[in-house]
């Protein structure tokens, strides 16, 4: 089981984005993370065509939280708020009251451990190797995604110009602003785009070209600024090479004069 807890699931981050990680006590976050890790492992074995492991029983707190949510069904509070409420109520319970839930968990967990060990022993060396490789790939993809997000955040903070819209996205934007357009389905928007006359489509292409020209000018100015500030790693590679080539030619010309 320890190996399963090393897995990292995108589910955890989606939960965090909804604010639960920012509000709930740490022990709730740990239990959510464990649940997400097991879910990720199950996705791995499903992808590889390997049988799923036995389902882990709910912990004492999760059982209590479920009862708490059931008793507050009539409440207008969100699921996040109800979970935080359950956490506060759980802290107020005595050890005897908690044992009602923890005891049921311990009893089921003992049986679960037996079935889990049987499951692990039935896996072939090839299956274990495939699972390990898939876990490694997940870690690498997570690292790449984190690096891309860090770079994107840095570029946004430094004021990098936003890429311009294409002619079609400009059309879609107009469609959403138009109160006379009843449906906003992607398939219908594509049909509407196809029905435009050549002149109408050309007008959007011209708008898109104007946006691209403006973007290129702003981007060039921004990249020049980054070069001046010693942040050449943030600009386009081809722009960096061109800039260096221009600088080299300028210095060569100065030497010959």
Secondary structure, 3 states (H helix, E strand, C coil): CCCHHHCCCHHHHHHHHCCHHHHCCHHHHHHHHHHHHHHHHHHHHHHHCCCCCCCCCCCHHHHHHHHHHHHCCCCCCCHHHHHHHHHHHHHHCCHHHHHHHHHHHHHHHHHHHHHHHHHHHHCCHHHHHHHHHHHHHHHHHHHHHHHHHHHHHHHHHCCCCCCCCCHHHHHHHHHHHCCCCCCCCHHHHHHHHHCCCHHHHHHHHHHHHHHHHHHHHHHHHHHHHHHHCCCHHHCCHHHHHHHHHHHHHHHHHHHHC
